[in-house]
Amino acid sequence: APDGSTILFSRGAWTYRIRPDGRGLARTVRAIGNRAISPDGRWLAMARFLDDQQELWVMRRDGSGARRITATVGLSEYAPDWQPLR
């Protein structure tokens, strides 16, 4: 996270969070492809494989508040990124 309070990392299909001091390791979500943390550090975007479909999801960095954004993931959603609104 930009404030330095949390480190998010991937191992295989799982995303984990941990504090910089090495405490509080927690598995948060299973995803496919790349994950992208929002510029403010509050949200995580990822592609997930559920019910035989690839979908784009966002959730808080602690794994709560998950919501589906798209029903079917194409190539661009497989590697999500955050962009400012214009």
Backbone as JSON, one array per atom type, in Angstrom:
{
  "sequence": "APDGSTILFSRGAWTYRIRPDGRGLARTVRAIGNRAISPDGRWLAMARFLDDQQELWVMRRDGSGARRITATVGLSEYAPDWQPLR",
  "N": [[0.85, -1.19, 0.0], [0.44, 2.31, -0.63], [0.82, 3.82, 1.72], [2.54, 2.32, 3.18], [1.66, 0.43, 5.02], [0.83, -2.13, 4.38], [1.75, -5.02, 2.54], [1.1, -6.45, -0.51], [1.16, -9.52, -2.2], [1.67, -12.07, -4.69], [1.35, -15.57, -4.92], [1.5, -18.23, -6.83], [-1.82, -18.83, -7.71], [-2.94, -17.36, -5.69], [-3.51, -14.37, -3.77], [-1.86, -12.6, -1.27], [-1.66, -10.8, 1.87], [0.46, -8.89, 4.01], [2.01, -7.42, 6.86], [4.67, -4.98, 6.88], [6.48, -5.71, 8.9], [6.47, -8.42, 8.87], [4.43, -9.73, 10.14], [0.99, -10.89, 10.49], [0.25, -12.36, 8.18], [-1.97, -13.14, 5.6], [-4.13, -14.94, 3.49], [-5.88, -13.7, 0.76], [-7.41, -13.67, -1.72], [-8.21, -15.68, -4.57], [-6.92, -15.5, -7.77], [-6.54, -14.93, -11.33], [-4.09, -14.2, -13.79], [-2.76, -10.84, -13.85], [-2.65, -8.68, -10.96], [-3.77, -5.52, -9.76], [-3.05, -2.76, -7.78], [-4.87, 0.02, -6.57], [-4.12, 3.55, -7.14], [-4.43, 4.96, -4.72], [-4.1, 2.97, -2.91], [-6.19, 1.58, -1.76], [-7.81, -0.27, -3.12], [-7.98, -3.36, -4.98], [-7.63, -4.67, -8.15], [-8.48, -7.44, -10.19], [-8.39, -10.36, -12.31], [-10.59, -13.05, -12.14], [-11.31, -16.55, -11.98], [-14.24, -18.01, -12.06], [-16.97, -20.23, -11.75], [-16.56, -21.38, -14.32], [-16.03, -19.12, -15.87], [-14.12, -16.28, -16.8], [-13.65, -13.39, -14.98], [-13.68, -9.85, -14.25], [-12.79, -8.33, -11.24], [-13.07, -6.14, -8.37], [-11.81, -5.28, -5.16], [-11.47, -4.37, -1.67], [-8.2, -3.8, -0.27], [-7.85, -5.53, 1.86], [-9.29, -7.71, 1.21], [-12.01, -7.61, 1.56], [-15.33, -6.47, 0.58], [-15.65, -7.33, -2.07], [-16.48, -7.11, -5.51], [-17.97, -7.87, -8.62], [-17.0, -6.69, -11.8], [-17.06, -7.11, -14.59], [-18.69, -9.6, -16.62], [-17.5, -11.36, -18.36], [-14.18, -11.93, -19.14], [-11.91, -10.36, -21.24], [-8.89, -10.15, -23.2], [-7.72, -7.67, -22.4], [-8.74, -7.27, -19.82], [-7.5, -9.24, -18.43], [-5.12, -8.38, -17.5], [-5.43, -6.07, -15.52], [-5.39, -2.47, -14.98], [-5.01, 0.7, -13.36], [-6.33, 3.86, -14.19], [-6.43, 7.43, -14.38], [-9.51, 9.31, -14.29], [-10.78, 11.22, -16.98]],
  "CA": [[0.0, 0.0, 0.0], [1.25, 3.53, -0.68], [1.14, 4.33, 3.06], [3.53, 1.44, 3.78], [1.09, -0.41, 6.08], [0.52, -3.46, 3.89], [2.38, -5.52, 1.33], [0.33, -7.46, -1.22], [1.99, -10.29, -3.12], [1.02, -13.24, -5.27], [2.07, -16.84, -4.96], [0.59, -19.05, -7.61], [-3.08, -18.15, -8.01], [-3.44, -16.67, -4.51], [-2.99, -13.08, -3.35], [-1.68, -12.53, 0.18], [-1.26, -9.51, 2.43], [1.29, -9.02, 5.2], [2.57, -6.14, 7.31], [6.12, -4.91, 6.6], [7.27, -6.35, 9.95], [6.36, -9.86, 8.7], [3.28, -10.27, 10.89], [-0.33, -10.75, 9.91], [0.11, -12.97, 6.86], [-3.32, -13.62, 5.33], [-4.49, -15.2, 2.1], [-7.07, -12.88, 0.55], [-8.27, -14.01, -2.86], [-7.62, -16.44, -5.67], [-7.08, -14.73, -9.0], [-5.74, -15.33, -12.47], [-3.5, -13.03, -14.44], [-2.16, -9.81, -13.01], [-3.45, -7.91, -10.01], [-3.33, -4.12, -9.78], [-3.49, -1.98, -6.62], [-5.25, 1.38, -6.97], [-3.11, 4.54, -6.75], [-4.57, 5.34, -3.31], [-3.79, 1.8, -2.11], [-7.38, 1.03, -1.09], [-8.51, -1.28, -3.92], [-7.23, -4.31, -5.78], [-8.35, -5.17, -9.32], [-7.93, -8.71, -10.63], [-9.22, -11.29, -13.05], [-10.86, -14.27, -11.36], [-11.94, -17.63, -12.72], [-15.33, -18.54, -11.24], [-18.08, -20.84, -12.51], [-16.11, -21.57, -15.71], [-15.91, -17.85, -16.57], [-13.12, -15.34, -16.32], [-14.36, -12.15, -14.66], [-12.91, -8.78, -13.65], [-13.29, -8.0, -9.91], [-12.34, -5.22, -7.5], [-12.08, -5.47, -3.73], [-10.55, -3.64, -0.79], [-6.92, -4.52, -0.18], [-7.92, -6.58, 2.88], [-10.08, -8.81, 0.67], [-13.44, -7.39, 1.77], [-16.01, -5.62, -0.38], [-15.45, -7.8, -3.45], [-17.6, -6.99, -6.45], [-17.67, -8.19, -10.01], [-17.12, -5.55, -12.71], [-17.48, -7.64, -15.89], [-19.1, -11.0, -16.57], [-16.57, -12.14, -19.17], [-12.91, -11.23, -19.25], [-11.15, -10.43, -22.49], [-7.45, -10.04, -23.03], [-7.33, -6.46, -21.66], [-9.09, -7.42, -18.41], [-6.64, -10.24, -17.81], [-4.06, -7.61, -16.86], [-6.05, -4.77, -15.24], [-4.55, -1.35, -14.57], [-5.79, 1.86, -12.93], [-6.07, 5.07, -14.95], [-7.24, 8.54, -13.89], [-10.64, 9.74, -15.12], [-10.52, 12.47, -17.72]],
  "C": [[0.89, 1.24, 0.0], [1.64, 4.07, 0.7], [2.12, 3.44, 3.8], [2.99, 0.48, 4.83], [0.89, -1.86, 5.67], [1.33, -3.77, 2.65], [1.45, -6.58, 0.75], [1.28, -8.2, -2.15], [1.22, -11.51, -3.58], [1.94, -14.43, -5.17], [1.13, -17.82, -5.63], [-0.66, -18.24, -7.93], [-3.6, -17.31, -6.84], [-2.76, -15.32, -4.3], [-2.96, -13.06, -1.83], [-1.42, -11.09, 0.59], [-0.48, -9.79, 3.71], [1.77, -7.63, 5.59], [4.08, -6.15, 7.04], [6.99, -5.56, 7.67], [7.19, -7.88, 9.88], [5.2, -10.5, 9.44], [2.0, -10.12, 10.09], [-0.51, -11.33, 8.52], [-1.31, -13.51, 6.7], [-3.51, -13.83, 3.84], [-5.8, -14.48, 1.85], [-7.96, -13.38, -0.57], [-7.49, -14.83, -3.88], [-7.92, -15.7, -6.96], [-6.25, -15.35, -10.11], [-5.15, -14.08, -13.08], [-2.92, -12.08, -13.43], [-3.16, -9.21, -12.04], [-2.9, -6.49, -10.05], [-3.91, -3.39, -8.58], [-3.8, -0.56, -7.11], [-4.2, 2.38, -6.49], [-3.22, 4.97, -5.28], [-4.33, 4.17, -2.36], [-4.98, 1.13, -1.46], [-8.01, -0.15, -1.81], [-7.54, -2.14, -4.71], [-8.13, -4.75, -6.93], [-7.68, -6.46, -9.78], [-8.91, -9.44, -11.51], [-9.37, -12.54, -12.19], [-11.53, -15.29, -12.26], [-12.96, -18.27, -11.79], [-16.42, -19.1, -12.14], [-17.76, -20.94, -13.99], [-16.09, -20.29, -16.52], [-14.78, -17.05, -15.96], [-13.82, -14.0, -16.15], [-13.39, -11.14, -14.06], [-13.58, -8.37, -12.34], [-12.46, -6.89, -9.3], [-12.73, -5.53, -6.07], [-11.13, -4.59, -2.93], [-9.28, -4.46, -0.61], [-6.91, -5.59, 0.9], [-8.76, -7.77, 2.44], [-11.57, -8.64, 0.86], [-14.02, -6.54, 0.64], [-15.85, -6.04, -1.82], [-16.7, -7.59, -4.29], [-17.12, -7.22, -7.86], [-17.93, -6.96, -10.88], [-17.6, -6.01, -14.08], [-17.82, -9.11, -15.74], [-18.14, -11.89, -17.35], [-15.31, -11.32, -19.37], [-12.31, -11.46, -20.63], [-9.68, -10.25, -22.19], [-7.06, -8.82, -22.2], [-7.67, -6.55, -20.18], [-8.21, -8.42, -17.68], [-5.47, -9.59, -17.09], [-4.58, -6.2, -16.55], [-5.03, -3.72, -14.79], [-5.48, -0.2, -14.19], [-5.36, 3.08, -13.73], [-6.94, 6.19, -14.38], [-8.4, 8.84, -14.84], [-10.3, 11.05, -15.79], [-11.8, 13.22, -17.9]]
}
